Amino acid sequence: MLTIKSHSHDYKVEPYSSLGAALRTVTALERAHFLIDAEIARLYADELAQAVVPERTVIVPASEEQKSFEVLTPIFLQLLQAGLKRDGNLVVVGGGVVQDIGCFIASVLFRGLRWELVPTTLLAQADSCIGSKSSINIGSYKNQIGTFYPPHRVLLVVAVLATLPPDEIRSGMGEIIKLQLLKGEEDFRELMTDLQEFQGGLGTVEKWVLRSMAVKQPYIEEDEYDRGVRNLLNYGHTFGHAYESATHYGIPHGIAVTLGILTATFVSVELGFVPAAHYQELKRLLAPWHSPYGGLLRAASSTGIFQAIRHDKKNTGDAVNCILTRGPGRMEKIKVRFQEELVPAVSRFLATETT
């Protein structure tokens, strides 16, 4: 069991053997309302039926379109019409999209509502389930609206990852790779060794879920509101978010992050921060975790990619705030001149490194 410190309220990550076992421990079950990923509702109908009241349940498709500020109103209304009150509990069961929606709703409804999270994707379990953030899209702008409001509990059920498709596992591994690169050389090498032998076993997955949360914990406790050292967790994200947007979310988030990590490392080489040999090795090691999405990226509009980079919420003025690297465990926030430095470097990456 892991306890996360927060300015709002501390919360625990509690492991459970099954989804049903986790849901039976929901706080104030008689006042709980549920926001559930549509695919989870389909796959785990029997387990959900043991704990979930249909009249107090909203089923949400896990799509980026659903995570839109414009379509949140019907969800708010469904919850209110079903009788959710200030003393209630919103139980969110799903991956990152449903988590973002649930966190945002809980943070603003009644000016703050108790909520508990059951993350059901590898991305959510290894990364986003701790850290307090919600992010909502508006129009063509990704993750520009959001809040900081941690869950009151995280109910961790690694067993649900068994039903994830392979690309969802690879997507989650993108964030795990990022976190272990942030940790340092030794941890990253250990991860790569495990992944070379990976056959889909949940034992390996659980090991790296727990190890990744342990990497992230000190960043979010020291800098909960993302004004300083927590920015380093965005390694690969400035470019990854742009790749998602420019391909209309055709590249899964964590796979886009993996491509973004390679881009950030390539830019770091171009600016003289890290030897080319480091990039070449990373390119070789990470190829299985993003291929063949480079083809989709090459077909995307470069104009769309650069527009998305410029609109990244972390930027100020004419420079782009990038998390670049001097090697494993040595990431830095660097202002990169957009037209003079970033556009040429990223253009070369897209032209030569995505085959």
Secondary structure by P-SEA (a helix, b strand, c coil): cbbbbbccbbbbbcccccaaaaaaaccccccbbbbbcaaaaaacaaaaaaccccccbbbbcccccccccccaaaaaaaaaaacccccbbbbbbccaaaaaaaaaaaaccccbbbbbbbcccccccccccccbbbbbbccccccccbbbbbbccccccccccccccaaaaaaaaaaaaaaaaaacaaaaaaaaaaaaaccccaaaaaaaaaaaaaaaaaaaaacccccccccccccccaaaaaaaaaacccccaaaaaaaaaaaaaaaaaaaccccaaaaaaaaaaaccccccaaaaaaaccaaaaaaaaaacccccccccccccccccccccccccccccccaaaaaaaaacccc
